[in-house]
Amino acid sequence: MRRLSRWLLLGEWRAHPMRALVAIAAIAVGISLGFAIHLINAAAFNEFSSAIKGLSGVADVQVRGTEPAFDEAIYPILARRDGVTVAAPVLEFDASVPGQRTALKIIGIDVFRAGFVAPDLIGVPASGDPGDTLADDAIFLSPAARQWLRPTADRITLQVGVDQLQLRVAGSLQSARAGQRIGVMDLGAAQWRFDKLGQLSRVDLKLRDGVNRDAFKAQLEQDLQREYPGRFRVNQPNDQEQNSRNEGMSRAYRVNLTVLALVALFTGAFLVFSTQALSVIRRRSQFALLRVLGMDRRHLLRQILLEGLSLGVAGSAIGIAAGYGLAAAALHFMGADLGAGFFSGVQPTVHFTPVAAAVYFALGVGVSLLGCAAPAFDAARAKPAVALKSGTEEAAMSRLAAAWPALACIALAALLSQAPPVFELPIFGYLSIALLLVGVIALMPRLAAIVFRFAHQRWSAATADRPGASPVLTLTLSRLANASSQAGIALGGVLSSFSLMVAMAIMVASFRVSLDDWLRQVLPADVYVSTVGAGTTAGLRPQEQAAIAALPGVQRSSFLRVRAISLAPGRPPVALLASIVNEQDPAQSLAIVGRMMPPAPDGPPPVWVSEAMVDLYDMTVGKRVEIPLNGKLHPFQVAGVWRDYARPTGSIQMRLRDYRAITGDQQASSAALWLQPGAKADDTVRALKRLPFAAALETSAPSEIREMSMKVFDRSFAITYLLEAIAIVIGLFGVAATFSAQTLARSKEFGMLRHVGVTRGQILSILAIEGGALTGLGIATGFALGWVISMILVFVVNPQSFHWTMQLHLPWGLLAAVAGLLLAASALTALLAGRQSLSGGPIRAVREDW
């Protein structure tokens, strides 16, 4: 029996190698993409976490502020606390580098205390003079930072306000991780040089032996909350809260990428089902003969499942190997973040993870087995006496024609689409999409029967009085109307691939169009001025702001201040934006969504929060909230919600005058200029370039900012475009494999038609029309299904993943091009497969009936 099983398996593969190769390729593509994305994300996140751990050293407890910096007066209180043996003060900030779009992370340390807590942060002086670690002009760079900045004469230039600061590169940080761009300075020097006197970012505490870290942390957190409410966060380095905060920055992005990658695997499951079902139908009489000769149902079922298992094992093994290679290539050429910017500053290397490989391998095998389960059980249940007869192929898979399971899947999908997220992930949304696909594909035999029977009836009625009507079209419609089960099976692969491609295309196009519209709304000014370079040390002081506002041609100016604040221990910081807001009509500069509440004259000051703040912090309109500013919690009232695509972790917009009154901070990060009627932007820009500090500024028109933002969007979604293209390719291969298998399974039917006088050319015409008709129905249904799935992606999955909404947009050009490609591919495949099935002659084709 084992020899017979092997002979049947290898014989089927030898007879139809292309069908097996397409099924294996579909599984391999899905597994390779999913496994590669997992390896990339795991490598990037682990390296990112390790880099953060290296900065924390061996600290037992860390005290951070809810604002980027806090008053160092808290330091002696923490240092004298019972149980603390060493308290190391740290000032950490992102220094602006002139002409660079990324900043240099600078860490100011007390070298005498850091030696006990984070010795890796102590630089090695190039001159051998230990005094360089305390010099007020010295900085120690990691190898990656040194390679990036390429210091001239061992000096680097950074930006403070609009002034340039030159520092001497006194040595290196040999223990820094690969790709980690950091610089270390003496704490006092960093405070002085960067106008941060009296400020700290965190205090690392090393406890005495025997002190319980958890109990110490809990008590310290309680005491600080009582004495300084809302001002400090206490955590243990790399504890669950910090890990969840780091992971939360990219979790939704990583999960969505993985799901998109598994779309290919999902499509592969339907291709396996389609090709295996048609293969079982074609060999129906052969299996019946084996049953008559003594093979029991159990062995027949095992034989067919073995075929699916072989496809899954081969596809999964190839996919695991290809995924590892793809991950290594992506990390080398695209970086750790795949264009999204979540893991900048790290240089991870891919590591093979056996557990993840086993999971993805099992997933591929399981999907393949599920794809061939229905054909296997149907073949095992078939009665040999009936199956031996020709013409019973349509009875195969008849049990799949029941409508209630499909309708139940669709109904459950509708319910799950309304379910809330789980762990802030749209788990039920993804399940809803999967059930919707399964339900609609299961209804395809019934839908095909309704459509083609209606078309056949209309054609028969229209040609009843026309004896010269086309026999080719008559035969085609008759066959489609009376073989709806096989037609429905053939449509499974087409429908799954095309509908998912449509859904992804609509989602990406909707996001892109919504982003462009949002940029037009939030960039109402004529000219925008910002400091050259990223980071937090560059800025505009009051005198620079006054000079910019007085430029010729400027009618009105608005200055923006941006900083980060922490509102919850386990979440990333949110952006606080302070600028001039028209309280009567905030929509002039903010993309307001939903209702607004005008600020009460005697109430707390208003703030306008992004959509993410509503989901993550429950900051609904009219709610009173407290925001940490200048070391205290200050009350505000939410006056409206606005759409912010730039900051998925959340943002709060407040009035500039309120911010300055509370904090005393008069600096600005950027400026927006409205010109007088008739004034030219070029004249204003030329006048700005004549200012003494013009070298530290750059100007942009709204159109330039939009163009640059769309380029960033396209780069961030490059992997999504790749997955979309792969879905199209798999769909084309699925169409080819499906129609090829279906045509080969009908060789006896074509032989009989040749016997009754139908010419070879007419049969080829029948096949071309059938291929076009089936694909046309699949495209129409797939477009409707893809549109529904895109609604779930746009209005359920996207808001639950990234906490923002968007408008729906359909890319008609792309969809029409792909639909036309599928139609042409199906017709061409049907013709080529038809030529192969007709090459044996009519007598040979029907010899099994003699």
Order of alpha helices (4+ residues) and beta strands (2+ residues): alpha-alpha-beta-beta-alpha-beta-beta-alpha-beta-beta-alpha-beta-beta-beta-alpha-beta-beta-alpha-beta-alpha-alpha-alpha-alpha-alpha-alpha-alpha-alpha-alpha-alpha-alpha-beta-alpha-beta-beta-beta-beta-alpha-beta-beta-beta-alpha-beta-alpha-beta-alpha-alpha-alpha-alpha-alpha-alpha-alpha
